[in-house]
Amino acid sequence: MNILMNLLWILFGGIITAIGYLVASLGLMITIIGIPFGIQTLKLSLLALCPFGKEVHTTPQAGGCLNIIMNILWLLFGGIETCLAHVLFGLFLCITIIGIPFGRQHFKLAAIALTPFGKQIVEK
């Protein structure tokens, strides 16, 4: 079932989202300072490509000083806007019964887009 849902996700916009995150990741990785942020957008890109069958877990190091500082910088420089975009897409998709599973995936992406440092993506 996850394979079918991931194929539908890719066909109806998931590939565009993943490519957008990939381009942002490559743009951030050009600079030395942007490499940690580029790695996080790469993580978002991989989740945006095939979100069904994956979960986001908080790592034990999530409360560390560096993760908190990086999450604050992430929030200041685009994390809130990215999260709000996924929430709006999720709400839009949840209008219909057929769109609810896809809306839930956008809510999953919104949660990791808000604070990606200290989170990992695992298979169910």
matplotlib code that plots the C-alpha trace (Angstrom):
import matplotlib.pyplot as plt

x = [0.0, 2.9, 4.3, 1.0, 0.6, 4.2, 3.6, 0.5, 2.3, 5.1, 2.8, 0.6, 3.3, 5.7, 8.5, 8.2, 8.5, 11.5, 13.2, 12.6, 14.2, 17.1, 17.8, 17.7, 20.0, 22.6, 22.4, 23.0, 25.9, 27.8, 28.8, 30.7, 28.3, 25.2, 26.4, 24.5, 21.3, 21.8, 22.0, 18.7, 17.0, 18.4, 16.7, 13.5, 14.0, 14.3, 11.2, 9.2, 10.0, 8.5, 6.8, 4.5, 6.0, 8.4, 8.2, 10.1, 11.7, 13.4, 17.0, 18.3, 20.7, 17.8, 18.0, 21.7, 22.9, 24.0, 20.8, 18.8, 20.9, 20.7, 16.9, 16.6, 18.6, 16.6, 13.3, 14.6, 15.8, 12.9, 11.7, 8.4, 7.5, 8.3, 6.2, 3.3, 3.4, 3.1, 0.3, -1.7, -1.2, -2.2, -5.4, -6.2, -5.8, -7.8, -10.9, -11.8, -11.7, -9.4, -6.9, -6.6, -3.7, -1.8, -2.6, -1.3, 2.0, 2.2, 1.6, 4.5, 6.7, 5.6, 6.7, 10.2, 10.4, 9.8, 12.7, 14.8, 17.9, 17.8, 15.2, 15.7, 13.6, 13.1, 11.2, 8.0]
y = [0.0, 2.4, 1.9, 2.8, 5.9, 7.0, 6.7, 8.8, 11.3, 11.6, 12.0, 14.7, 17.0, 15.2, 15.3, 19.0, 19.4, 17.1, 18.9, 22.2, 20.9, 19.4, 22.7, 24.5, 21.9, 22.3, 26.1, 26.0, 23.5, 25.9, 27.9, 26.4, 27.9, 26.5, 22.9, 21.9, 23.5, 21.9, 18.5, 19.2, 20.3, 17.1, 15.2, 17.0, 16.3, 12.5, 12.6, 14.7, 12.2, 9.1, 10.0, 7.0, 4.3, 6.6, 8.2, 11.1, 10.4, 12.7, 11.7, 11.6, 14.5, 16.8, 18.8, 19.6, 23.1, 23.0, 21.5, 24.2, 27.0, 25.5, 25.1, 28.7, 29.9, 27.6, 29.1, 32.7, 32.0, 30.2, 27.3, 29.0, 29.8, 26.3, 24.8, 27.1, 26.1, 22.4, 23.1, 25.1, 22.3, 19.8, 21.7, 22.1, 18.4, 17.4, 19.1, 15.8, 12.3, 11.1, 13.8, 13.1, 10.6, 13.1, 16.0, 13.9, 13.5, 17.3, 17.6, 15.2, 17.3, 20.4, 18.9, 18.2, 21.5, 23.5, 22.0, 19.5, 19.4, 16.5, 14.5, 11.4, 9.6, 5.9, 3.2, 1.9]
z = [0.0, 0.8, -2.7, -4.3, -2.1, -2.7, -6.4, -6.2, -4.0, -6.6, -9.5, -7.9, -6.6, -4.4, -7.0, -7.3, -3.5, -3.4, -6.2, -4.5, -1.3, -3.3, -5.1, -1.8, -0.3, -3.1, -2.8, 0.9, 0.6, -1.7, 1.4, 4.3, 6.8, 5.0, 5.0, 8.2, 6.9, 3.5, 5.1, 6.8, 3.6, 2.0, 4.8, 4.0, 0.3, 0.9, 3.1, 0.6, -2.2, -0.4, 2.9, 3.2, 5.4, 7.2, 10.6, 12.2, 15.6, 17.9, 18.7, 22.3, 21.4, 20.3, 23.5, 23.1, 23.0, 19.3, 18.1, 19.9, 18.5, 15.0, 15.2, 16.3, 13.3, 11.1, 12.4, 11.8, 8.3, 6.7, 9.0, 9.9, 6.3, 5.2, 8.0, 7.3, 3.6, 4.5, 7.0, 4.4, 1.8, 4.4, 5.3, 1.7, 1.0, 4.1, 2.6, 0.7, 2.1, -0.6, 0.2, 4.0, 3.7, 1.6, 4.0, 6.9, 5.1, 4.7, 8.4, 9.0, 6.7, 8.6, 11.9, 10.6, 8.6, 11.8, 13.8, 11.7, 13.9, 16.3, 14.3, 12.2, 9.6, 10.1, 8.2, 9.9]

ax = plt.figure().add_subplot(projection="3d")
ax.plot(x, y, z, "-o")
ax.set_aspect("equal")
plt.show()
